[in-house]
Amino acid sequence: MKLVIENVSKKFKDKWAVQHFSAELSEGVYALLGPNGSGKTTLMRMLADILKPTSGRILLNGRDISFMGDDYRDVLGYLPQEFGLYKNFTAVRFLLYFACLKGLNKTDSIKKVAEVLELVNLKNDQKRKIGTFSGGMKRRLGIAQALLNDPKVLIVDEPTAGLDPQERVRFRNLISEIAGDRIVILSTHIVSDIEYIAKEILLMRQGELLKRSTAPALLEQVHGKVWKAKVTQEKLATIQREFKVGNIQRNETGIEIRIVHDLKPLENAEEVAPTLEDVYLYFFDMEVTASV
């Protein structure tokens, strides 16, 4: 299976949200990584055929999705960042309702709802009202509805936003588990969400595809550019103005900082192994969101 994004651009009034984006995707997990406002959500809404490109096209196995209609929706699963839920519905009732909207008959709906509840670990909570669910449970329910039609293209926008660390780990494991025979595209600005599950990472900045690579290859690109050093409180502010500082750790011996820079930034700086957080800082020049 191939999903081809062919020179896609999207303009809102006088602002280009996405510009000349091209990529070819096959089965596996692809991560769109970039800061807020980089165009990730706009691109994903075009991939979900909710927005039409201003120019360019998106092809699934050679067919333009804009003209596929139900043929595309039959193979598509989509979980937007903001997903509406009916708080007074139980989980099973909610999923049966969505199965009906997706065109499943009653027999298939009952079977498929049971399958996805088991998959997302909500079987024991299926008769609870959604209003009592945690944030992580709601996101898992959202994934469950996206999987009802057994999609071959699964699009998930900022899937772990607002989740606690345990729920985020569970969510990542779920995405990895279901990705074997699907094209899974997820967007995030949290680097640890995709470090171990993404087949490839697509870096977006100001609506453009900045770079596409595997995690190990991206790490290699910033090898020799990450440093740690101890500094005084008096010098910290100056250093932060001059360099990209990723971490600041205070302890009984002073302040230790992590700097991303092409050359050795300070006399006492020592080179350290890079992480994806350092990659993010190197390419995007802004604060890193680095939760577990």
Helices and strands as residue ranges (DSSP letters): E 3-12, E 15-25, E 28-33, H 40-47, E 55-60, E 63-64, G 65-67, H 70-73, E 76-79, H 91-101, H 106-119, G 123-125, G 130-132, H 135-147, E 153-157, H 165-178, E 183-188, G 191-193, E 200-205, E 208-213, H 215-221, E 226-231, H 233-242, E 244-251, E 254-260, E 270-271, H 276-284
